[in-house]
Amino acid sequence: MHSLNTFRSGTDEASRAFRRTRRLSLSMLAAATLAALPAQAVQVAVTFTNDGPDNGIWFVSPWVGFHDGTVDLADAGQPASPAIEAIAEDGNTAPLDAAFAEAAPGGTSATLGGPTAPGWSQTFVFDLDPTNPQHRYMSYALMLIPSNDAFVVNDDPMAVPVFDETGNFIARSFTIGGDRVYDAGTEINDEIPANTAFLGQAAPNTGTPENGVITMHPGFMAAGSGGILDASTNFGGTTSSFSGGDFTQPGYTLARVTISLVNNAYTGAPLVNISTRGVAGNDSRVQIAGFVVGRGDATSYLIRGIGPGLEGMGVAAPLADPTIAVFDADGAMIASNDDWETQDTPENRAALDEATVATGAFTLTEGSADAALVVTLPPGTYTAQVLPKDGAEGVALVEVYEVP
């Protein structure tokens, strides 16, 4: 069994010095550690949805790693590793990626996205090999925000098999309840805004060290005492409160995790379509779909941000004027579109019409403000992001189709 606790630095002071260099990361896409596309690859979508109540607790940086069942991320009653401390206190998954890469050199890992409010989802598509033992089991970790060092982790490395012994995919969907929230034991739970991520904390490791061990989290300070349950934060121009964030309440559901086969086919079949729907806004409320181009050659994709097109499907409050943009793993924008009928060139408009027919995507209404583009991408990690042109939020659908 590989325990990430073995990756602790030589001295506590050296470890603290290392951690001070880490800045709080609430970006839309964190760095991903990706294996090359194997010969028998299947594409597996992992979705984390915040199933909490209105004004409930958020989470950030849901991290996922695939391995052979021997990588133990954390254990109750033991000190948190620097990697777990970094994600529990600051939502920083870079140390966890590095430690995981050493413990599972044949595995693969990625961070699904940034801040996730109740009702929001984060999705990432992985290329996995059913015949590779290092892809058989999935582990996950995420930070609760706001908090001092509250986090979630699966403490049994074999609890989430993705393939059985013969390589058959195991589709599953499960919930993470509030009773699975851990306290990293690395920072005192004072809930002072200046020490609390997502409130007033301006830099990592600004809280009071606890030097304890991982335990089940006792919950936040009672409402009315000036803690997190009484707090609010302005993020992305929107004020959010956390009065419904008492995850110790019976039946509290923090997240739903869904693991699905993208195309229901093996033998290296291509990604056919991924889509995710939710409320789209600016900054933290951008609607995101993450995907990987894993084959050796560049591939063309039809990528769409649908708002007005949802109205005829009975969706309430659709996004009136979406824009779509595609970013690489470094955050550089590769392509964008506002209105689907307005393309850079006539050739691009013709390619869009052809791709719509070739992929079987539903036809957009003439004159609608839906957004769409066709882009050719080399192997790498990408996100398709939908946000409103005018700043007004609404329900949007982001779609990614591989063009045959």
C-alpha positions in Angstrom: 0.0 0.0 0.0 1.4 3.4 -1.0 0.5 6.1 1.5 0.9 9.7 0.6 2.0 10.3 4.2 5.3 8.9 3.1 5.8 12.0 1.0 6.1 14.4 4.0 9.1 16.6 3.9 12.1 16.1 6.2 11.2 18.7 8.8 8.0 20.5 9.7 9.7 23.9 9.2 10.8 22.9 5.7 7.3 21.7 5.0 5.8 25.0 6.2 8.3 27.0 4.1 7.3 25.0 1.0 3.6 25.5 1.7 4.0 29.3 2.1 5.0 29.4 -1.5 1.7 28.0 -2.6 -1.0 30.5 -3.5 -4.7 29.8 -3.0 -5.9 28.3 -6.3 -9.5 28.9 -7.3 -8.9 28.7 -11.1 -11.4 27.2 -13.5 -8.9 24.5 -14.6 -6.0 23.2 -12.5 -3.0 21.4 -13.9 -3.7 17.8 -15.0 -1.4 14.7 -15.0 -2.4 12.7 -18.1 -1.3 9.4 -19.5 -0.9 8.8 -23.2 -3.9 7.3 -24.9 -3.6 3.5 -24.7 -4.4 1.2 -27.5 -7.6 -0.1 -25.8 -8.7 3.2 -24.4 -12.2 4.1 -23.3 -13.3 7.6 -22.5 -14.8 7.9 -19.0 -16.6 11.0 -17.8 -16.4 11.9 -14.1 -18.9 14.5 -12.9 -19.0 16.1 -9.4 -22.3 17.9 -8.7 -22.9 20.0 -5.6 -26.1 18.5 -4.3 -26.2 20.8 -1.2 -29.2 23.0 -0.3 -29.6 26.7 -1.1 -27.0 28.7 0.7 -25.2 25.5 1.3 -21.4 24.9 1.5 -19.4 25.0 -1.7 -16.5 22.8 -2.7 -13.4 23.5 -4.8 -10.8 21.6 -6.8 -12.4 18.2 -6.9 -9.4 16.0 -7.7 -9.6 12.5 -9.2 -6.8 9.9 -9.6 -6.9 6.4 -11.2 -4.6 3.7 -9.8 -4.2 0.0 -9.0 -5.9 0.1 -5.6 -2.8 0.6 -3.5 -2.6 4.4 -3.3 -3.9 5.5 0.1 -4.5 9.3 0.1 -5.3 9.8 3.8 -6.1 7.9 7.1 -8.1 9.1 10.1 -6.0 9.3 13.2 -2.8 10.1 11.2 -1.2 13.5 10.4 -2.1 14.9 7.0 0.6 14.7 4.4 1.7 18.1 2.8 -0.3 17.1 -0.3 -3.5 16.7 1.7 -2.8 19.8 3.8 -2.5 21.8 0.6 -5.9 20.8 -0.7 -7.6 20.9 2.7 -6.4 24.4 3.5 -6.0 26.1 0.2 -7.7 24.0 -2.6 -4.2 23.5 -4.1 -4.0 20.2 -5.9 -0.5 20.5 -7.3 1.3 18.8 -4.4 -1.3 16.0 -4.6 -0.7 15.5 -8.3 3.1 15.3 -7.7 2.8 12.8 -4.8 0.3 10.7 -6.8 2.5 10.6 -9.9 5.3 9.2 -7.7 3.0 6.6 -5.9 1.2 5.6 -9.1 3.6 6.1 -12.1 1.2 4.3 -14.4 -1.9 6.1 -13.2 -3.6 9.3 -14.3 -5.0 12.3 -12.4 -6.7 15.6 -12.9 -8.5 18.4 -11.1 -12.0 18.8 -12.4 -12.5 22.5 -11.9 -12.8 25.5 -9.5 -15.4 26.7 -7.0 -18.6 24.7 -7.2 -21.8 26.1 -5.6 -25.0 24.1 -4.8 -26.5 23.0 -8.1 -23.3 23.4 -10.1 -21.3 20.6 -11.7 -17.7 19.9 -12.9 -17.0 17.3 -15.5 -13.8 15.8 -16.9 -13.2 13.1 -19.5 -10.4 10.7 -19.0 -8.8 8.3 -21.4 -8.5 5.0 -19.5 -7.3 1.5 -20.5 -9.4 -1.3 -19.1 -6.4 -3.7 -19.4 -4.1 -1.4 -17.3 -4.2 -2.3 -13.6 -3.2 1.3 -12.9 -6.6 2.5 -14.2 -8.8 0.1 -12.3 -9.6 2.1 -9.2 -10.6 5.8 -8.6 -9.8 8.0 -5.7 -10.9 11.5 -5.1 -10.4 14.5 -2.8 -11.8 18.1 -2.5 -11.9 21.1 -0.2 -15.0 22.5 1.3 -15.2 26.3 1.1 -15.4 28.4 3.1 -13.5 26.5 5.8 -10.1 26.4 7.5 -9.2 22.8 6.6 -12.4 20.8 5.9 -12.0 18.3 3.1 -13.4 15.1 1.6 -11.4 12.0 0.6 -12.1 8.4 0.0 -10.1 6.7 2.7 -10.4 3.2 1.1 -8.3 3.1 -2.1 -10.3 0.2 -3.4 -13.8 1.6 -2.6 -14.4 2.9 -6.2 -13.5 0.3 -8.9 -14.0 1.6 -12.4 -13.2 -1.8 -14.2 -13.6 -5.3 -12.9 -10.9 -8.0 -13.1 -11.7 -8.8 -16.7 -11.8 -5.1 -17.8 -15.5 -4.5 -17.9 -16.5 -1.0 -17.1 -18.5 -0.3 -14.0 -20.9 2.6 -14.3 -21.9 4.2 -11.0 -23.3 7.2 -9.3 -23.0 7.8 -5.6 -23.5 10.6 -3.1 -21.1 12.1 -0.5 -22.9 13.0 2.7 -21.9 15.5 5.2 -20.9 12.7 7.5 -17.9 12.1 5.3 -16.3 15.5 5.8 -12.8 15.4 7.5 -10.9 17.9 9.4 -7.2 17.8 8.3 -6.0 18.7 11.8 -3.5 21.2 10.3 -5.3 24.5 11.1 -7.4 25.7 14.0 -11.0 26.0 13.0 -11.4 29.6 14.2 -13.5 30.6 11.1 -11.9 34.1 11.2 -12.4 35.5 7.7 -8.7 36.4 7.4 -7.8 32.8 8.1 -10.6 31.2 6.1 -10.4 30.3 2.4 -13.1 31.9 0.3 -13.8 34.6 2.9 -11.0 37.1 3.7 -8.0 34.9 3.3 -5.5 36.6 1.0 -2.7 34.0 1.1 -2.2 30.4 2.0 -1.2 29.2 5.5 -2.4 32.3 7.3 -4.3 30.4 10.0 -3.1 29.1 13.3 -1.3 25.8 13.0 -3.0 22.9 14.8 -0.4 20.2 14.4 -3.1 17.6 14.9 -4.3 14.5 13.1 -7.1 13.8 10.6 -10.5 13.4 12.3 -14.1 13.6 11.2 -15.1 17.2 11.1 -17.1 18.4 14.1 -19.0 21.0 12.0 -18.9 24.7 11.8 -19.5 27.1 14.7 -23.2 27.5 15.6 -25.2 30.1 13.7 -25.2 33.4 15.5 -21.6 33.1 16.7 -20.1 35.0 13.9 -18.6 32.0 12.0 -19.0 30.6 8.5 -22.8 30.0 8.9 -23.2 33.7 9.4 -20.8 34.7 6.7 -21.2 35.8 3.1 -18.8 36.5 0.3 -18.9 38.4 -2.9 -17.4 36.2 -5.6 -17.6 37.1 -9.3 -19.9 40.0 -8.6 -22.5 37.8 -6.7 -23.0 37.7 -3.0 -23.4 34.2 -1.6 -24.2 33.3 2.0 -23.7 29.9 3.8 -26.6 29.8 6.2 -27.5 26.4 4.8 -24.0 25.0 5.1 -24.4 23.0 8.3 -23.3 19.7 6.8 -23.7 17.9 10.2 -27.5 18.0 9.7 -29.0 14.5 9.2 -29.3 13.7 5.5 -27.1 16.5 4.3 -25.8 15.7 0.8 -22.6 17.5 -0.2 -21.9 16.0 -3.6 -23.0 13.4 -6.2 -20.3 11.7 -8.2 -21.2 10.1 -11.5 -18.8 7.9 -13.5 -20.0 7.1 -17.0 -18.7 5.7 -20.2 -18.8 8.5 -22.8 -19.5 6.4 -25.8 -20.5 3.0 -24.5 -17.8 1.5 -26.7 -14.3 0.0 -26.3 -11.4 -0.5 -28.7 -10.3 3.1 -28.7 -13.6 4.5 -30.1 -13.6 8.3 -30.3 -15.5 10.7 -28.0 -18.9 11.2 -29.6 -20.4 13.9 -27.4 -20.2 15.3 -23.9 -22.6 17.9 -22.5 -23.4 19.6 -19.2 -26.2 21.9 -18.3 -26.4 24.4 -15.5 -26.6 28.1 -14.6 -24.1 30.1 -16.5 -22.8 33.5 -15.4 -19.5 35.4 -15.1 -16.4 34.6 -13.2 -17.1 31.6 -10.8 -20.4 30.9 -12.5 -19.0 30.1 -15.9 -20.4 26.8 -17.3 -17.5 24.4 -18.1 -16.9 21.1 -19.9 -13.4 19.6 -19.7 -12.1 17.1 -22.2 -9.0 15.5 -23.4 -7.7 15.1 -27.0 -5.6 12.0 -26.6 -4.9 10.6 -30.1 -1.8 11.3 -32.1 -3.4 13.5 -34.7 -5.2 16.8 -34.4 -9.0 16.3 -34.3 -11.9 18.6 -35.2 -14.6 19.4 -32.7 -18.0 21.0 -32.8 -18.4 23.0 -29.6 -21.6 24.9 -28.7 -23.1 27.0 -26.0 -26.8 26.7 -26.1 -29.1 29.2 -24.3 -32.1 30.3 -26.4 -32.2 26.9 -28.0 -33.3 25.4 -24.7 -36.5 27.5 -24.5 -38.3 25.2 -26.9 -37.3 22.2 -24.8 -39.2 23.5 -21.8 -36.1 24.8 -19.9 -37.0 27.7 -17.7 -34.8 30.8 -17.6 -32.4 29.9 -20.4 -29.3 32.1 -21.0 -30.4 34.8 -23.3 -27.1 35.5 -25.1 -24.3 32.9 -24.5 -20.7 33.1 -25.7 -18.5 30.0 -26.1 -14.7 29.9 -25.7 -12.2 27.1 -25.8 -9.1 27.2 -23.6 -6.0 25.0 -23.4 -4.5 23.6 -20.2 -2.4 26.8 -19.7 -5.5 29.0 -19.8 -4.9 30.4 -23.3 -8.0 31.0 -25.4 -7.9 29.1 -28.6 -11.2 30.0 -30.2 -14.5 31.8 -29.4 -17.9 32.7 -30.8 -20.8 34.9 -29.8 -23.6 34.2 -32.3 -23.4 30.9 -34.2 -24.4 32.5 -37.5 -21.6 35.0 -37.3 -18.3 33.2 -38.1 -14.9 34.6 -39.0 -15.1 33.3 -42.6 -17.6 31.8 -45.0 -15.6 28.6 -44.9 -16.0 28.5 -41.1 -19.7 28.9 -41.4 -19.8 26.1 -44.0 -17.7 23.9 -41.7 -20.2 24.6 -38.9 -23.2 23.5 -40.9 -21.4 20.4 -42.1 -20.3 19.4 -38.6 -23.8 19.8 -37.3 -25.1 17.3 -39.8 -22.1 14.9 -39.4 -22.4 14.7 -35.6 -26.2 14.6 -35.5 -26.4 17.7 -33.3 -29.8 19.3 -33.2 -30.2 22.3 -35.6 -30.1 25.8 -34.2 -32.8 28.2 -35.0 -32.0 30.9 -37.5 -31.4 34.2 -35.8 -30.9 32.7 -32.4 -28.2 34.0 -30.1 -26.8 30.5 -29.4 -23.0 30.2 -29.9 -21.1 27.5 -31.8 -17.8 26.9 -33.5 -15.7 24.3 -35.1 -12.0 24.0 -34.0 -9.2 21.6 -34.8 -7.2 20.6 -31.6 -4.0 18.8 -31.2 -3.6 16.3 -28.3 -4.0 18.0 -24.9 -6.3 19.1 -22.2 -9.1 21.6 -22.9 -12.1 23.3 -21.5 -15.2 24.7 -23.3 -16.6 27.6 -21.3 -20.0 29.3 -21.7 -20.7 32.7 -20.2 -23.3 35.4 -20.8 -22.4 38.2 -23.2 -24.4 40.8 -21.2 -23.7 39.5 -17.7 -27.2 38.3 -17.1 -27.2 34.7 -15.8 -29.3 31.9 -17.2 -29.4 28.1 -17.8 -27.0 27.0 -20.5 -25.9 23.8 -22.2 -22.3 23.3 -23.2 -21.7 20.6 -25.8 -18.6 19.1 -27.3 -18.9 16.8 -30.3 -16.0 15.1 -32.1 -16.5 15.6 -35.9 -16.2 12.3 -37.7 
